[in-house]
């Protein structure tokens, strides 16, 4: 088995840290509550119907430098969300990074496909 040569590191931009993990879950409130009650996380942000968001509900929790965002769809017709949940179950949807030059890093990522 052969492996491709690793791509070169970009000349610009520098990875500084993980910013947060976003989970797509069936019940964002329950997932956040589990981590706050068992692992010492604290809720730091909320977005949902009460804040004017009509499509998704997100609870963001933090413990030190660790930030987790739990998101669930509000509308039952959200086929992308529920299709993913049905196929894979609750899980990480995206990983966000902190970088020193987001614009250049984005342009480099787009240029690489």
Buried (B, 14 or more C-beta within 10 A) or exposed (E): EEEEEEEEEBEEBEEEEEBBBBBBBBBBBEBBBBBBEEEEBEBEEBBBEEEEEEEBBBBBBBEEEEBBBBBBBBEEEBEEBBEBBEEEEBEEBEEEEEBEEEEBBEBBEEEEE
